[in-house]
């Protein structure tokens, strides 16, 4: 077993896992659409937070996406 820090993976694997474990009523058959939407929305949102937000403690991208 190889341990990799979650911060080294980034937010994407967590999002893909969330889609796969989501409610099959809304996720089944829509996995690629959901992944594409997250790819489109998350990076600009993270950039906005970094440029305009005030963070007392750096939470990291993964925790910001959660």
N, C-alpha and C positions, 0 to 999 in steps of 0.2 A: 504494500500500500504506500502510495506517495501522498504526502500532505502538501497542499498548496493553500497559501493564505487566501481568504476570500477577496481581500483587497487587490491581490495580484490578478484575479480573474476579471474584475470589473463587474458592471451591473448586468451585462447581457446574459450570462448563464443563469443568473437568478430569475430574470424575466422569462427566459425560455422554460425554465422549470415551473414557474408560476402558471404559464399558459398550459403546459402539459398536465398539471395537477388541478386545473380549473374545473369548474362545473361543466360536465359534458354537454349540458343543454345549450350553453352559449359558446363553448370553446370548440366543440367537435366540428371539424370541417372549416373552421375559421382560424386555425393556428397561424397560417402564413400571413393573413391579413392583420391579425393582432401583433405579430412580430414586426411586420412592416410599419405599423402605426407607432409602435414603441421606438423603432429605429428612427422614425421621423420626428417624434415629439421629445424624446428624452434628451438627446444631446443639446438642442437649443435651450431646454429648460435648465439643464445643469450649467450651461454657460451663463445664462441669465442670473442664476443664483450666485455663481462665482463672481460675476462682474458687478452686480447690483445688490446682492444680499449681504447681510451682516451675520456672520457666524461666530459665536463666542468660542466654539470648539469645532474643529474640522471633523465632520462626520464621515467624509469619504463619499464617493459617488454611489456606492452600493447602498449605503444607509439612506442617502437622499432619495434614491429611487424607491426604496421600500416605503 
